[in-house]
Amino acid sequence: MGRLFGTDGVRGVWGESLTPELLLRLSRAIGAYFGPGSRVLVGRDTRRGGDLAVGVVSAGLMYEGVKVYYAGITPTPSLQLYVRDHGFDGGVMVTASHNPPEYNGVKVVGPDGVEISREDEERIEELYFKGEFGGPEVRGLLSSPVRVEGVNDYYVEKVAERVDSEKIAKVKPRVVIDCGNGATSFTSPYIARKLGAKPLTLNCNPDPQFPSRHPEPTPESLRDSAAVVRAIGAHLGVGHDADGDRAIVIDSRGEVHWGDRSGSLLARFAYENKLVNAPGRVYTGVSSSMLVEEYLKPAGIEVVWTPVGAVTISRRMMNEPGVAGFEENGGYIHPAHQYVRDGGMTMALMLYMLVTEGLDSSRLFSKLPKYYAVKTKVPVSTRSEVQCFVEEAKSMFSGERLILIDGVKAVGEDYWVLVRPSGTEPVVRIMVEARSPERARELAESVAKSLSERCKKQ
Ligand code: MG
């Protein structure tokens, strides 16, 4: 049986690999999974085709007897919070998260507000491929979704309640918010304002073309925002992806930090200030830097390495609580709020940490062990090529500490390398960190070159 779901939902190029026909059948399978009479909240980000896709998704769900409610344009964590707090049986978010503009897709959320488990995804795939949908008795009863107002307002309020806004309002930190023309345009500026910070917004006009930057927040795509942070002397900058579950942080000097760096700072802050009622344990994906261990272990925090993918982290944390879960891509889970990545919550926590620890964000980040990261990717066309990359990486680093939870992570004396097949694109990702930028670049280039030579010559 084929797979539809990747690391986080179903995604494809809208109109090509993700057609309305496929989406309709998928939505019927999702509808059959939730069952007739269930209440499902649908939302979307700002992507091209989003309105049409919502129409198709709603039609598929309703045809299977599901009662559809529509939240409008809203970040994924906002939809998730609303599903959990208002007793919905689930949610469907029309989004392709951080993918390029031509993509769209769906994420399916359970009644607890968390993306459904791998087993439930497989159940939906089974229904999809077998065409096992409900009988005629469920059909034709419902024909229009119910519009739900105030989903974004509810989210803004709940996020702001989680931190001490009086403390932030006293200091009024200046924060540059880059919404990347995505769904956070409707929330993050208002969260900052509600907290008493002074937001300066960039790209916070929703636009399906994403004309200003790539929807994925990275040091490259946030270069202009980093320049603005520096130019106006802001205390902090934050850049989101299109559906707002990620927040990448820019410090006061305009340096852009990956999420494992901001995540380490926040997790220790949350632990030491008892923001979360949980043991000193942190979950992070194998794609995170070894600095996570170096910074958190001395504070008495255990680091649990997990396969890449926030769903795995969320579901594990719900069974074995921890103070935080995060990924290097900017996804951060604050379990006192909800068990999912939440870009708006991350921004609020950063602001709270900043005013608590003395306002100098570049000094905060300088506490972390210094590694220089280089990420690259190699396109792959066949499964055997992917397998070859993994096997060859294992033998290439056979003398080092290997973490084989997801791909191959080799930890050397003063560097580490991760070779991992992507769950969302036909590429193998190669990540390297070392003590100098030159060494990191050299290593990344030589690993990519030598693996390509060994595996792509056929
Ligand atoms: Mg996202």
Boltz pocket constraint, residues with backbone or C-beta under 6 A from the ligand:
constraints:
  - pocket:
      binder: B
      contacts: [[A, 97], [A, 98], [A, 241], [A, 242], [A, 243], [A, 244], [A, 245], [A, 246]]
      max_distance: 6.0
